[in-house]
Amino acid sequence: MVDVLERFGTIKINLTDLIEQRGISKNKLSQRAEMQRTQLNNYCNNTISRLDIDVLARLCTVLECNISELLQFVPPEQ
């Protein structure tokens, strides 16, 4: 069976890049976005399996970014 990522691609979370660009610490972001630090690290490391739209909205609000800056579709390799 073909791997799901190879068939459909994946979603990459660009949170680490946005944190660096905005000059905010993970501690400050987790506090302002009302998230546990562990949950924030999972988003930074792209280790979550389901996106929470409430979390995404909080991250976009605190980081003052669009969802397209936070999430990126990585198509399957042909």
Buried (B, 14 or more C-beta within 10 A) or exposed (E): EEEEEEEEEEEEBBBBBBBEEEEBEBEEBBEBBEBEEEBBBBBBEEEBEEEEEEBBEBBBEBBEBEEEBBBEEEEEEE
